[in-house]
Amino acid sequence: LSGKPLKSADFEYGNTITVDGARVAFISRMTIQDALTQSRTTLEYREVKVQTIPPSEFSLANFD
């Protein structure tokens, strides 16, 4: 209601993946900052691989 952001995130791109034969920078770390409490959560991504995920995985029916 205040119009202020509740959270923000910073991304680091230290990984690379291959997509259609091309090397592409990919996220290696995401740090999420809570604007209200100043707490932080850091997610590190290692051994990243590309795979196909069927559209059915994104169905709201899966969240019952």
Rosetta constraint file for C-alpha pairs under 8 A:
AtomPair CA 5 CA 35 HARMONIC 6.89 0.50
AtomPair CA 6 CA 34 HARMONIC 6.11 0.50
AtomPair CA 6 CA 35 HARMONIC 5.18 0.50
AtomPair CA 6 CA 36 HARMONIC 6.57 0.50
AtomPair CA 7 CA 32 HARMONIC 6.72 0.50
AtomPair CA 7 CA 33 HARMONIC 5.53 0.50
AtomPair CA 7 CA 34 HARMONIC 4.59 0.50
AtomPair CA 7 CA 35 HARMONIC 5.40 0.50
AtomPair CA 8 CA 32 HARMONIC 5.72 0.50
AtomPair CA 8 CA 33 HARMONIC 5.30 0.50
AtomPair CA 8 CA 34 HARMONIC 6.78 0.50
AtomPair CA 8 CA 35 HARMONIC 7.39 0.50
AtomPair CA 9 CA 30 HARMONIC 6.56 0.50
AtomPair CA 9 CA 31 HARMONIC 5.45 0.50
AtomPair CA 9 CA 32 HARMONIC 4.32 0.50
AtomPair CA 9 CA 33 HARMONIC 6.07 0.50
AtomPair CA 10 CA 30 HARMONIC 5.67 0.50
AtomPair CA 10 CA 31 HARMONIC 5.25 0.50
AtomPair CA 10 CA 32 HARMONIC 6.64 0.50
AtomPair CA 11 CA 27 HARMONIC 6.57 0.50
AtomPair CA 11 CA 28 HARMONIC 7.64 0.50
AtomPair CA 11 CA 29 HARMONIC 5.81 0.50
AtomPair CA 11 CA 30 HARMONIC 4.62 0.50
AtomPair CA 11 CA 31 HARMONIC 6.61 0.50
AtomPair CA 12 CA 27 HARMONIC 5.67 0.50
AtomPair CA 12 CA 28 HARMONIC 5.64 0.50
AtomPair CA 12 CA 29 HARMONIC 5.11 0.50
AtomPair CA 12 CA 30 HARMONIC 6.48 0.50
AtomPair CA 13 CA 25 HARMONIC 5.93 0.50
AtomPair CA 13 CA 26 HARMONIC 5.16 0.50
AtomPair CA 13 CA 27 HARMONIC 4.20 0.50
AtomPair CA 13 CA 28 HARMONIC 5.19 0.50
AtomPair CA 13 CA 29 HARMONIC 7.05 0.50
AtomPair CA 14 CA 25 HARMONIC 7.05 0.50
AtomPair CA 14 CA 26 HARMONIC 6.70 0.50
AtomPair CA 14 CA 27 HARMONIC 6.31 0.50
AtomPair CA 14 CA 28 HARMONIC 5.04 0.50
AtomPair CA 14 CA 29 HARMONIC 7.80 0.50
AtomPair CA 15 CA 25 HARMONIC 5.93 0.50
AtomPair CA 15 CA 26 HARMONIC 4.93 0.50
AtomPair CA 15 CA 27 HARMONIC 5.94 0.50
AtomPair CA 15 CA 28 HARMONIC 5.35 0.50
AtomPair CA 15 CA 46 HARMONIC 7.78 0.50
AtomPair CA 15 CA 48 HARMONIC 7.57 0.50
AtomPair CA 16 CA 23 HARMONIC 6.24 0.50
AtomPair CA 16 CA 24 HARMONIC 5.34 0.50
AtomPair CA 16 CA 25 HARMONIC 4.49 0.50
AtomPair CA 16 CA 26 HARMONIC 5.08 0.50
AtomPair CA 17 CA 23 HARMONIC 5.60 0.50
AtomPair CA 17 CA 24 HARMONIC 5.35 0.50
AtomPair CA 17 CA 25 HARMONIC 6.58 0.50
AtomPair CA 17 CA 26 HARMONIC 6.45 0.50
AtomPair CA 17 CA 48 HARMONIC 7.27 0.50
AtomPair CA 17 CA 49 HARMONIC 6.86 0.50
AtomPair CA 17 CA 50 HARMONIC 7.18 0.50
AtomPair CA 18 CA 22 HARMONIC 5.27 0.50
AtomPair CA 18 CA 23 HARMONIC 4.52 0.50
AtomPair CA 18 CA 24 HARMONIC 6.08 0.50
AtomPair CA 18 CA 50 HARMONIC 7.70 0.50
AtomPair CA 19 CA 23 HARMONIC 6.48 0.50
AtomPair CA 19 CA 24 HARMONIC 6.92 0.50
AtomPair CA 19 CA 50 HARMONIC 7.77 0.50
AtomPair CA 27 CA 45 HARMONIC 6.95 0.50
AtomPair CA 28 CA 44 HARMONIC 5.73 0.50
AtomPair CA 28 CA 45 HARMONIC 4.78 0.50
AtomPair CA 28 CA 46 HARMONIC 6.74 0.50
AtomPair CA 29 CA 42 HARMONIC 6.97 0.50
AtomPair CA 29 CA 43 HARMONIC 5.59 0.50
AtomPair CA 29 CA 44 HARMONIC 4.43 0.50
AtomPair CA 29 CA 45 HARMONIC 5.96 0.50
AtomPair CA 30 CA 42 HARMONIC 5.69 0.50
AtomPair CA 30 CA 43 HARMONIC 5.17 0.50
AtomPair CA 30 CA 44 HARMONIC 6.58 0.50
AtomPair CA 31 CA 40 HARMONIC 6.68 0.50
AtomPair CA 31 CA 41 HARMONIC 5.66 0.50
AtomPair CA 31 CA 42 HARMONIC 4.31 0.50
AtomPair CA 31 CA 43 HARMONIC 6.37 0.50
AtomPair CA 32 CA 40 HARMONIC 5.51 0.50
AtomPair CA 32 CA 41 HARMONIC 5.13 0.50
AtomPair CA 32 CA 42 HARMONIC 6.31 0.50
AtomPair CA 33 CA 38 HARMONIC 6.32 0.50
AtomPair CA 33 CA 39 HARMONIC 6.01 0.50
AtomPair CA 33 CA 40 HARMONIC 4.63 0.50
AtomPair CA 33 CA 41 HARMONIC 6.72 0.50
AtomPair CA 34 CA 38 HARMONIC 5.13 0.50
AtomPair CA 34 CA 39 HARMONIC 5.39 0.50
AtomPair CA 34 CA 40 HARMONIC 6.26 0.50
AtomPair CA 35 CA 39 HARMONIC 7.85 0.50
AtomPair CA 53 CA 57 HARMONIC 6.95 0.50
AtomPair CA 54 CA 58 HARMONIC 7.96 0.50
AtomPair CA 55 CA 59 HARMONIC 7.22 0.50
AtomPair CA 57 CA 62 HARMONIC 7.23 0.50
AtomPair CA 58 CA 62 HARMONIC 7.51 0.50
AtomPair CA 59 CA 63 HARMONIC 7.84 0.50
AtomPair CA 60 CA 64 HARMONIC 7.86 0.50
